[in-house]
């Protein structure tokens, strides 16, 4: 979901761990619109090893 806030725009994605999986590898990337500037990114990258549900968040102006 992409929405505006007081800082700029934010992209959020929730990932639910499947039952029976102890850990998993998450690969995420986000392409910002032309001219956008990144303010903050959470759980964006390659080979992130996670054991629980995850939340990906990108804030940009």
C-alpha positions as CSV (number, residue, x, y, z in Angstrom):
1,X,0.0,0.0,0.0
2,X,1.3,3.5,-0.8
3,X,-0.1,6.5,1.0
4,X,0.8,10.0,1.9
5,X,1.7,11.2,5.4
6,X,3.2,14.3,6.9
7,X,6.7,13.3,5.9
8,X,6.0,12.3,2.3
9,X,4.9,9.0,0.8
10,X,5.1,5.6,2.4
11,X,5.0,2.1,1.0
12,X,4.1,-0.7,3.5
13,X,4.1,-4.5,2.9
14,X,3.4,-7.1,5.6
15,X,4.8,-10.6,5.2
16,X,3.3,-13.5,7.3
17,X,5.6,-16.4,8.0
18,X,4.0,-19.7,7.0
19,X,3.3,-22.2,9.8
20,X,6.0,-24.9,10.0
21,X,8.8,-22.7,8.6
22,X,11.4,-21.9,11.2
23,X,13.2,-19.2,9.2
24,X,13.1,-17.8,5.7
25,X,15.1,-15.6,3.4
26,X,13.5,-12.3,2.3
27,X,14.7,-10.4,-0.7
28,X,13.0,-7.0,-1.3
29,X,13.7,-4.0,-3.5
30,X,11.6,-0.9,-4.1
31,X,12.0,1.4,-7.1
32,X,11.1,4.9,-6.2
33,X,9.4,7.3,-8.7
34,X,11.7,9.5,-10.7
35,X,13.0,12.4,-8.6
36,X,11.9,10.8,-5.3
37,X,14.3,10.9,-2.3
38,X,14.5,8.1,0.2
39,X,13.8,9.2,3.8
40,X,13.8,5.8,5.6
41,X,13.7,2.0,4.7
42,X,13.0,-1.0,6.9
43,X,13.7,-4.6,5.9
44,X,14.6,-3.7,2.3
45,X,17.6,-5.7,0.9
46,X,18.8,-9.1,-0.1
47,X,19.2,-12.3,1.9
48,X,17.5,-11.0,5.1
49,X,17.1,-14.1,7.3
50,X,13.9,-13.8,9.3
51,X,12.1,-16.1,11.8
52,X,8.8,-14.2,12.3
53,X,6.4,-12.1,10.4
54,X,8.0,-9.1,8.7
55,X,7.1,-5.6,7.8
56,X,8.7,-3.8,4.9
57,X,8.4,0.0,4.9
58,X,9.8,2.7,2.6
59,X,9.3,6.4,3.2
60,X,10.2,8.9,0.5
61,X,9.6,12.5,-0.6
